[in-house]
Amino acid sequence: MPNSITLVNHATVLIRLGDIVVLTDPIYSRTISYVFPRVQKAGIPFSDLPAVDYILISHHDYDHLNLKTLRRLCQRGSASIILPKGLAPYARKAGFDRIVELNVWQEFKSAGLRIVSVPAKHVSKRKALDDNRSACCGYVLQTDSRCVYFAGDTGYGDFFQELGDRFSIDVALLPIGAYKPYSWFKDLHLHPTAATQAFLDLRAKHLVPIHWGTFWISDEPMDEPPVLLRHEAERRSVQDQVHILRNGEQFVF
């Protein structure tokens, strides 16, 4: 099987690394918390999803840890779910029994795949009055021949350079949406300009933007993030390395 990235919607990405199938932060709900509406359909209907080997959860915000979707996935098969340390109760609530919790820089190895939990700059508060700031992370996925970085939700930080030093990344999946008002989101999400700088810091071969265009969760126009990303990529002369996918589109690498 070819190595590929398919943008399902939001931060939900179907990653194929040979015969291994990974699904990130899956969400198929019509809204987020009954407040933020879906404005685009998922690019792969739930019924058309292939068998999934591993589900990655980056943090427990409602648009990244969606219990309704996780329950549906659990009923489909025997995927393992990987989460930040402390979030296993959500996985058990969804019905999973193959659960792996990782602290940042811890790793999981199985069947030719290495999954490393890596830093993210984000605060995850599932409830408005929740004083517990859950762990947030990204993940690096490695096989013998390929390396993919899934950032989850993150603001800009020095750790991008560290990741570029530690790993030879083929594809970086970086969030580019939900940045307005900037004073609110600047330490939580990447503006397209910051995402471009992060990509350069990572020294990755390709950038596939995520976390835009599906749910109305911030003030910028829904179609603005990829426009700004394209302009910044052209300004930094990396436009040929940036692959802006619509929901359901695939990038083979």
SVG drawing of the C-alpha trace seen along z (x, -y; Angstrom):
<svg xmlns="http://www.w3.org/2000/svg" viewBox="-26 -40 45 47">
<polyline fill="none" stroke="black" stroke-width="0.4" points="0.0,0.0 1.2,-3.5 2.0,-6.0 -0.7,-8.6 -2.4,-11.3 -6.2,-11.8 -7.8,-14.9 -11.2,-13.6 -12.1,-16.9 -10.8,-19.3 -7.9,-17.5 -9.1,-14.1 -6.6,-12.6 -6.3,-9.1 -2.6,-8.2 -1.5,-5.1 2.1,-3.9 2.3,-0.8 -0.3,1.6 -0.7,-0.4 -3.7,-2.7 -3.8,-5.5 -6.7,-7.9 -6.1,-11.2 -8.5,-13.1 -11.6,-11.6 -14.8,-13.7 -18.0,-13.0 -20.4,-15.1 -22.7,-17.7 -21.6,-20.3 -18.9,-20.8 -20.5,-20.9 -23.9,-21.6 -22.6,-25.2 -20.2,-25.3 -21.7,-24.1 -20.3,-21.9 -20.2,-23.7 -18.5,-21.0 -19.2,-17.3 -16.5,-14.8 -14.5,-13.9 -14.8,-10.1 -18.3,-8.9 -18.0,-7.1 -19.3,-3.9 -16.4,-4.1 -13.6,-4.3 -11.1,-1.4 -10.2,0.8 -8.0,-1.4 -5.1,0.0 -4.3,-3.0 -6.4,-6.1 -4.4,-9.1 -5.9,-11.6 -3.8,-14.8 -5.8,-16.3 -9.3,-16.3 -11.0,-19.4 -14.4,-18.5 -13.3,-19.0 -10.4,-16.5 -11.7,-14.0 -15.2,-13.3 -16.8,-10.5 -19.7,-9.8 -17.3,-9.2 -14.9,-7.1 -17.8,-4.9 -18.7,-4.3 -15.1,-3.5 -14.8,-1.1 -17.9,0.8 -16.3,1.3 -13.2,3.2 -10.2,3.7 -8.1,0.5 -5.7,-0.6 -6.2,-4.1 -3.2,-6.3 -3.7,-9.3 -1.8,-11.7 -1.2,-10.6 -4.4,-10.9 -7.0,-10.5 -7.4,-6.8 -10.8,-7.1 -12.2,-8.7 -11.0,-5.8 -12.6,-3.3 -15.8,-5.3 -15.9,-4.9 -15.5,-1.1 -11.8,-0.6 -9.7,2.0 -6.5,1.6 -5.3,-1.8 -1.9,-3.4 -1.2,-6.5 2.0,-8.5 3.8,-11.3 5.7,-13.7 8.8,-12.0 7.5,-8.6 7.0,-6.1 5.1,-3.1 6.4,-0.5 4.4,2.3 4.4,4.1 7.0,1.9 5.6,-1.4 7.1,-3.7 4.8,-6.4 6.4,-9.2 4.5,-11.7 6.0,-15.1 5.4,-18.6 2.5,-20.9 1.8,-24.5 -1.8,-24.3 -4.2,-24.3 -7.0,-21.7 -10.0,-22.4 -12.9,-20.2 -15.2,-22.1 -15.4,-25.9 -14.7,-25.5 -12.2,-22.7 -9.0,-23.6 -7.3,-20.5 -5.2,-21.4 -4.9,-18.1 -1.7,-17.1 -1.6,-18.1 0.7,-16.6 1.5,-15.9 2.8,-12.6 5.6,-11.5 4.9,-8.3 7.9,-6.4 8.4,-3.3 11.6,-2.1 11.1,-4.4 8.7,-7.2 8.1,-9.8 4.9,-11.8 4.3,-14.5 0.8,-15.2 0.8,-18.4 -2.7,-18.3 -3.5,-21.7 -0.6,-24.0 0.8,-27.5 4.3,-28.3 7.3,-27.2 11.0,-26.4 10.1,-22.7 9.6,-22.7 13.3,-23.2 14.0,-20.4 11.7,-18.1 13.5,-19.0 16.8,-18.0 15.5,-14.7 13.5,-13.5 13.7,-13.5 10.0,-14.4 8.4,-13.6 5.0,-15.2 4.1,-17.7 0.4,-18.0 0.0,-21.5 -3.1,-23.3 -3.7,-26.6 -7.2,-27.7 -9.0,-29.2 -6.6,-32.1 -9.0,-35.1 -9.3,-36.9 -5.6,-36.7 -5.3,-37.9 -7.3,-34.8 -5.8,-32.2 -2.1,-33.2 -0.8,-30.7 -3.2,-28.0 -3.3,-27.7 -1.0,-28.5 -1.8,-31.4 -0.9,-30.4 2.2,-32.6 3.4,-30.9 2.6,-27.5 4.9,-28.3 7.7,-29.2 7.0,-26.0 7.3,-24.0 10.6,-25.6 11.8,-24.9 10.8,-21.3 12.7,-21.0 10.0,-18.6 9.7,-17.7 5.9,-18.4 3.3,-20.4 -0.4,-19.4 -2.5,-21.9 -5.3,-20.7 -7.8,-22.2 -9.6,-24.6 -12.8,-24.9 -15.0,-22.3 -16.3,-23.8 -17.1,-27.5 -15.1,-27.9 -13.4,-31.3 -13.8,-34.7 -11.8,-34.5 -13.6,-33.7 -13.7,-29.9 -11.8,-30.1 -9.1,-32.5 -6.5,-30.2 -5.4,-28.4 -5.3,-31.7 -2.9,-33.2 -0.9,-30.0 -0.5,-30.0 0.6,-33.6 3.1,-33.0 4.5,-29.8 5.0,-31.7 6.8,-34.5 9.1,-32.0 9.6,-30.0 8.1,-26.8 4.9,-26.8 5.8,-23.5 6.0,-21.7 2.6,-22.8 -0.4,-20.6 -3.7,-22.2 -6.3,-19.4 -10.0,-19.7 -12.0,-17.2 -11.6,-13.8 -8.6,-14.7 -5.4,-12.5 -1.7,-13.3 0.5,-10.3 4.2,-10.5"/>
</svg>
